[in-house]
Amino acid sequence: MEKVLTIIVPSYNVEQYLEKCVDSMLAAGCNDDIEIILVNDGSTDSTHDLAESYARKYHGTVRVINKQNGGHGSAINAGILAATGTYLRILDGDDWVDAEAFAKLVEKLHSATEDVIVTKYNTIQDVTWKVMPEDRFDIYHFVDCDKPYTFGEIADMPYIRIHQLNYRTDLMQANDITIDEKCFYVDVEYALYPMPYVHTLRFYDLPVYQYRVGRPKQSMNINRMQQYVSDHRLVMTRIFEFYDREKEADTSNALLKYLEYELSRLVVTQTRIWLSFPPMKRYRDFIRELGENVRANYPKVYSKLPNKAVRFLFRFRCFGYRPISWLVRKRYGVGKQ
């Protein structure tokens, strides 16, 4: 039977989370319609054995790809190449789905024709299971559900996050969408690189993805962001290069608007990471250099910066750097020195 949805599950040392992840999809009762690809990215715990046990028990629904460790992007790339469903989506091995919402999504995908189907997600605090407040920049604050959209109609809205995306598989495979490997923070590449080929979208009011936050080793933890600040900077640079290529190719204004919004967010995040370190000339110079580059060469990105403090630093060439750094470190609890 043809599968309507492939779920790619990048998995690295997630032995304590993988059962909840996979069981949540199986509980939806649509095994004949879905393909779960567990990509074991060189795990050193029992992730491999656990994944293989699911593949044996649910033959025809669960598949396993075992590979050397190459990072989140590498696992995604392997899953895209292997996907056979009409649509595909990503579900990290430490997250899970709402079974009821997931079942409704699978049902709707049988008749879907759009390039992208977008669904909601919940952010869940690890340990406490508290559902976090909705992000005020979430695109669902700006769209009508169950109404088809062209890409141009949503281009000046907040960008769609990786947790929400269901791409047509043939769109991803035919255009050789490839994510950077051995690098953190490549989710944004997955969310943006396919967009030049997206013409139609539809939004469903279904909170499918349950996104776990608050784990100490999570990439979005501020200490981990400091540790991998160069990776974040690399991804930001890649997206600026992507923007430049699309602009040079005389791409539609719609796509450029969409990229400008996400670039403005990346610039703010990168600046915030530098600010979270104890004040040093090197970090102040990094911020000043970034600000001068964005102001001079990317005025539309600069105009969309969603943070007053970052705009102030860029406008006045890092005047106020130390007190703003102190405030950022206080907010994230990383010390006052």
N, C-alpha and C positions, 0 to 999 in steps of 0.2 A: 504494500500500500504506500502511495506517495505521502511523504511527510510534509506538513504545512509549515512547521517551525523547527529550526535547529537552534538549540541552546548550547552555546560554547561556554564551558566552565573552566577558565584558567585556574589551575590548582597547584599551589606550592606550599608544602608542609601545612596542610589544613585538615589533618586527621581528626581534630576535635570539632570541626565545623561541617565537614563534607556530608555526613549523614543527614543533617538538618536541611542542607542545601538540596540534595537529590530527592530526599523523601518529600519535600514540599512540592516538587514538580510531579512526582508519581502520584501524590495524593489528589491531584486534580482529575484523575480518571480519564485522561486522554492519551494514553501511551501509544495507541496506534497512530496518532496524528503528530507525534513529536519525536525528535531525535536529540538525545542528550549526548554531547561529546565532552567527556572529561579529559582535559589536557593536563597530564601530569608533567609539570615542568621541572623534572629532575629533583623531586622531593627526596628528602633524606629520612622522613618519618614513615608512617604506614599508609600514607595517602595512596601509593601505588596499589597495595594489596586491597585496600578498601574499594578503590575504583574498579579493579578487576572483578571483585566479588559482585558488584552491581552489574557489570557487563555480562557476567555469567547468568545471573538470576533474571535479568531483564533483557535478554538477547532480542535484538530487533528494535530496542528503544535506546539502550545505553551503549555507547562505544567509548573506547579508551585510546588515547594517543599518549604514548610514553616517549619523552624526548629529553635531551640534555637541557640543563637550565639555561634559559635565554631571556628570562624576564617576561613581564606581563604582555608586552607587545609581541614577543615571539610566540607565546601561547595563543594569542588571538590570531596571528597570521596562520598558524597551523590549523586552527579551527575553521577559519574562512575557507581555506583550500579544501578541507575535507567535507564541508557542509553540503547536504543534499536537500534540505527543506526549502520550501518556496521563500520563506523569510528566515532571517537569523537574528539572534540577539546574544548579548554577553550577560553572564551571571557569574560573578566571582565566587570562588569556592567557599568563602566565609560568609556569604550572604544567602538569601533564600527568597522564595516568592510567596505571595498570598495565593493559596490554592484556588480559591473561588474566583478571584480576579484573573488568574492565569488561565483557568478553564474557559472563561468568557472570552478572553483574548484569542485563544486557539480557535474557538468557534467562529469568531468574527473574521479571522484570517482566511477561512475557507472561501469567502466571497470578496476579499480585499483585492484591489487592483493598484493601489497607490505605491509609489516608490518607497515611502517610509510610513510606518504606522507608529504613532507616539502614544505611550502610556505613562501613567503617573508612577511615583515611587514614594515610599515612606523612609525617613531617616530614623533609625532605631539606636538608642544609646545602649552600648554593650553593658551587660551585667544588670542594669536597672530595667531594661526593656522599655524605657520611656520613649514615646514617639516625639521627636523634636519638632518645633514649629516649622511651618512651611517657609521656604526661602522666598522672600518678597520679589526676587528676580526670576522665579520660576515661570516658564512660558505659559503655564495654565492660567495665570492671572490675566492673560492677554488674548486668549483664543476661545472660540466656541467649540464645544465637544461635538463629535459626530458630523461636523461640517467639513467637506473636502477643501483643501487649500492648495494654491500654487505656491511654489517656493517664494516668489516675489511678494506674496501677501504676508509672509511671516519674517521676511528678511530683516526688518528693523526692530524685531522683538528679541528678547533674551534668547541665547542659544540653547539648544536641546541637549541635555546631558546624556552620557553614555547609558545610564540606568533606564532611560526612557525609550531608547531607539530599537526599532525592529526594521531592519533594512531588507529589501528584496535581495535574495542571495545572488541572483544573476547580475545585479547592479554592482555588487562588491567584487565578484569574481571576474566579470568581463572587463572591469576597469583596473584590475590588478591593484586593489587597495592594499597597501602594505604599511604596517606600523613599525616605528623604530624599536629595535631590540636592545636588550641589556641596558635599559633605561627606565627610570621611574617617570610618572606623570604623562604617560602616552595616551591616557584616556581621551584627552582633547584632540589628539590626532585622529583617533577612531571617530570622534564626533564631527570632525570638520573635513577630513580628506575626501569623503564620498560626496560632499554637498555640491560640487560642480555638476554632478550627474543626477541630482535630485530635482524632479519637476513637480511632483505631487505628494501631498502629505494628508494624513487624517489623524485626528486626536481622539482618543477614547478616555473616558473618565473611569479608568481602571487602575487602582494602585497595585500594580503587579509586583514591582521590585521592592524588596525589603533590605535597605542598605544599612549595614552595621557600622557604627562609628564608635570611637573611644578606646579602641585597642591600643596599647602602648607602641606596638610595632607597626601600626598602620601608617601608610605613606603620608597621610594628611595630618598626622600628629606633628606639632611644631618642632619637636626635637628631631624627628625624622626628616622634616623639610629642611632643617638646618644641615643635617648630615648629607642630604642629597640636593643641596641648593644648586650645584652645577648641572644636575639632570634637569631641574626645572628651567634653568636658564637656557639649556640646550633646546628643550621643547619649545620654549617661547621663541627662540631664534628660528627654529624650523617653521613655526607658524608665520612669522614675519616673512621668511623666504617664500613660503607658500602664497601668502598675500601678494608679494611682489610679482611672482610668476603669473598669478591670475590677473593682476592689473596689467602686466605687460601683454598678456594675451587678449586684452580688450574684453575681459569678462564683464558680464552684466553688472550694473550697479547694485543689483539685489544681492549677489554673492559677496561683493566687496563690503556692503553694509553689514552683512552677517558676520564676516570675518573681523571687521573693525570692532564690533561689540565684544567678541571673545578676546581679541588682542588687548583691549582695554582692561579686561578682567585679569588676564595673564600678567600684564605690566604691574597692576596693583598688587597681585599676589607675590610677584618676584620682589618688588620693593619692600613689601611687608616682611618677607623672609630676611632680607638684608637688615631691616630695622630691628629684627628680633635678636640680632647679635649684640653683644656689648659694643658701644660706639668705638669705631676705629676708622682711621683715614681711608683705608682700602674700601670699606663698605660705603662710606660717604661718597667716595669717588665713583664707585659702581653706580650708585643712585643718580649722581649728577650726570654721568655719561649717558645712562639710559634716558633720563629726562631730556637732555639736549637732543638726543637722537629722535625721540618720539615727537618732540615739539617741532623740530626742523623738517623731518622727513615723513612724518605720519600725523599731520594735523587733525585728520578726521578721527584717528584713534585717540589722540590727546583730548579732543572735544568730548569724547564719550567716557573718559575716566570716571568710574563711579565712586571716587573717594576724594574728599576735599583735602585731606592732609597730604596725599600724594600729589595732587595738583599744586598745592602750595609749595611743596618741596621742589617740584619741577620748575615752577614759575620763578622762584627766587633762588635757584641754584643751590639747594640744600640749606638755606637759612632755616634755623630751627631744627636741624637734624637731631641734636642730642636730646632735647625734651620730647620730641616726637618718638624717638627710639625708646626713651624711658617709658612712655605711655604704652607703646606696643608691647614691650617686655612685661610690663605690669599686667596688661590684659591677658597675655598668654602664660603668665606665671613663670617666666624664665629668668628671673633675677633682676636686680636693680643696679648691678655694677657695670 
